[in-house]
Amino acid sequence: MSDNAVASTGEKAGATPHEEEVLAELTAPVPEVGDGGPEMVQLLTPEGQRIENVEYDEYVKDLSDEDLRGFYRDLVLIRRVDAEATALQRQGELGIWASLLGQEAAQVGSGRAMRPQDYAFPTYREHGVAWCRGVDPLNLLGLFRGVNHGGWDPNEKNFHLYTIVIGAQTLHATGYAMGIQRDGDVGTGDEDRDAAVIAYFGDGATAQGDVNESFVYAAVNNAPVVFFCQNNQWAISEPNERQTRIPLYQRARGFGFPGVRVDGNDVLAVYAVTQQALNAARSGNGPTFIEAYTYRMGAHTTSDDPTKYRVSAEVEVWKHRDPIERLKSYLVHTQKADQDFFDAVEAEGDELAVTVREGCLNMPDPTPDSMFDHIYVEEHPVVEAERKEFAAYHAGFTTEGGH
Amino acid sequence: MGTMTIAKGINNGLRAAMERDPKVVLMGEDIGKLGGVFRVTDGLQKDFGEDRVIDTPLAEAGIVGTAIGMALRGYRPVVEIQFDGFIYPAFDHIVSQVAKMRARSLGKIKLPMVIRIPVGGGIGAVEHHSESNEAYFAHTAGLKVVCCSNAEDAYWMIQQAIESDDPVLFYEPKRRYWDKGEVDETAASRPLLEAQVVREGTDATLVAYGPMVKTCLQAAEAAAAEGKNLEVIDLRTLSPLDLDTVAASVEKTGRTVVVHEASTFLGMGAEIAAALQQRCFYHLEAPVLRVGGYNLPYPPSKLEEEFLPDLDRVLDAVDRSLAF
């Protein structure tokens, strides 16, 4: 009884000040419109001022001015593709579109940190990563237009097909990484050989069992995989506080690997943090969880209406953190780019938009009997019987109608 | 040529596949030192190492989900699910990812993986250890579903499943694991996706697979003593279904009883009966009858002998068929 009495006086039995600190940190509420907190890695302020960071500066120190202008170009062009796709959906040319507006830096920063032999497993919003991997944007539109489920060869670009089921791809990524280990393509020191996998998902996916299982499998196998969570604050209409009680990056500790929160609207910081994590994975030091703290400026998809579930003041806060404006300010005041450059990128964006629009409108519908293709590698009698039945049924119309 | 159990047949088949192709890896819970809860993978980790016989964490979605990734990297994973009733956490990966990835990729991807599932009841187990869920997967396009019933097939079919470039669900009749049979490890194997007439007859056809093949053969023996000559077909493949072999038999006998452990409602028997009435309508002397589990959750084991089709229920159905 005396022990209880001591505990009730406020001196928690056995709890050191450090433990109390940790507990307080773990149970601190998630801010409604946070700025990521002091632990968030940032190399560029929203105003475009460079911040020194002892740990991460080395990952960006070799970037040339041309590299930085390349980042800017990526950000602008993929935003332009996204805007055009959104417009095409509104005009009835796409069934649906999942916009990446606001998340360009998280995707370009991480996508550009990959080496050719690395492999990305995306969800369905990673248009910027696809861009960095060289996937034709029209292929992305094909999925949303309904002409295919993803028309690119995943092994040609080392960019897997979009995965709609939330979080499922994190396990595929982990298994792929286990394959890399078995191929001996980890920790050889050969820059062209050592490989890693990066798995993309959103904050909502962190609630999924698959994501948690992938953390377990990656941890116990020390798999070369980077878990890249774009915390865009909203899982359709559910805010962060409906998904988690602790900052997401802190979860990694419970699984036994490092977690880091990065400003997802700061392309330099994302590039640096992803470089570090991919390097660690490639050299055999296992997984890292990256929480890119960002914001989905638009709707979850063109089917929902964000004005029903979030306030405009929140959007205004995030407009100030725009990833493109931030890099542009930096390039301007450090004189790494001039107006001619920005004008040229703008013009390139206009041309790209035209290409995307025309490509979308001219995209041929798949032939009806193609739906019987590629179900199995080996011939399957049931599929073949139905293919013949389908062909005979359609042939009946041409002979009867005489058209 | 040697005599071995079904479990040993699968074990030897896995061993042969692993020796032949270094990309074949096994994944599952307790498959390493323990050799699996049914000892089907006994000794394989010792001989092939922990990198090829992978003891996984206890998470079925994780097992199948990571196996997908291994297959995408060029491996041929063979995963073991401990019991039929534990497949459901991995259901999403099997039907939404494994089955569809080839079609989604317009043929750019193949997923050569095998999912081994000990199936069925009759071993006095607690709940979730005795289920027959093959219809869920046979219903899903993109998968192949097979079920072995004897040691010879166990040995060959597991190797053929592993060699298939399509994903295969491989059902193993757990109450027959210890049944012995002749295995010729040098003979040419019969095709994976082909049913087999395992007993010739003229009066009626019994169609079965997995654990019920033995029951049907016993029923045919008993019927023969009463002067009835029954043909027995071991389906072996459930998807694709080898209807040609079944139809040829039905056109000969005119009467069919389909037997399986799974509930008859929307089970394999429903598909077979429907397909036969479309294809063999003028040859049928009686409606296609089904003998299977009742439409219930698998009962406590003290009642499983009532739930599972046995020799008498099969013979009763044969009598009803012959009475038409």
Interface residues (C-beta under 8 A of the other chain):
Chain A: N148 H149 G150 G151 W152 D153 P154 N155 H160 L161 T163 V165 A168 T170 L171 H172 A173 T174 G175 Y176 A177 M178 G179 I180 Q181 R182 D183 G209 D210 E213 S214 V216 Y217 V220 D373 H374 I375 Y376 V377 E378 H380 P381 V382 V383
Chain B: V25 D51 I54 T56 P57 A59 A61 G62 G65 T66 A67 I68 G69 M70 A71 L72 R73 G74 Y75 P77 P89 D92 H93 S96 Q97 K100 M101 R102 A103 R104 S105 L106 G107 K108 I109 K110 A141 G142 K144 S164 D165 D166 S239 P240 L241
